[in-house]
Amino acid sequence: MPNKEVCEPILDKVDNITSNLYVYDLLRPIPDGALGQSRNPDFRVGKTVVGGVEKTYKRGYTMAEYTPWVKKNPLANKDLVDNHVLGAFVSDYANDPVLRKILHIPDYVQAWSMCSDVIDYNLQNEASQWIYNLLKGTDIRMLFFSGDSDAAVATEGSRLWIEELGWKVKTKWQHWKTGNQVSGFWEQYEGGLDFATIRGVGHMAPQWARPQAQQMFTNWIHGKPLGPK
């Protein structure tokens, strides 16, 4: 980090001020979850019967499980990071025998959990920016989208690394609408990359802005503008 001695104290102050905000959506309160249930085995262990065989899975996830590097931040809200269980309903839904059958998941496949205890996650400096240059000029089209109130993967940060690619702008930054409402902004780059924002939602934009996300994906897949101006 450039000027580490100067930047780190400022970053610590920012982290302290924002420690009680919902990092996945700054406009949304921290969702009601099973606070304090992370150490309750009766709550965390889900069970389902598939093909006559009982399978178990971990219900939901904590921030410490989903983003383990958060625990390294001394200013992180430890109660929220370690104990606030989110997404238990998603785990139950994904492991429903009827859904598995619809998705043609074989009975021998293990139950699904949000976070793996087997994979050894690690941090690396490269991120995924290098992939885009490999795909540039191929027949593969790329869409990168961002909920504009996401603080986990912030829109401004995404715009900065896309600008660093140095690709020529094909369609300039402009708004798009769903019906009569502005749904976000988008631009196109030569090389097959489109960048779009979804207005007023955060990290889980397709979950929290379903009509807008559906229109965006449908239009993009068919090579149309993301929405009427």
Secondary structure, DSSP 8 states (H G I E B T S, - for coil): -TTHHHHHHHHHHHHHHTTTS-TT-TTS-----EET-TT-HHHHEEEEEETTEEEEEE-SB-HHHHSGGGGG-TTS-HHHHHHEEB-HHHHHHHT-HHHHHHTT--TTS----SS-SSS-----S-TTHHHHHHHTTSS--EEEEEETT-SSS-HHHHHHHHHHTT--EEEEEEEEEETTEEEEEEEEETTTEEEEEETT--TTHHHHSHHHHHHHHHHHHTT--SS--
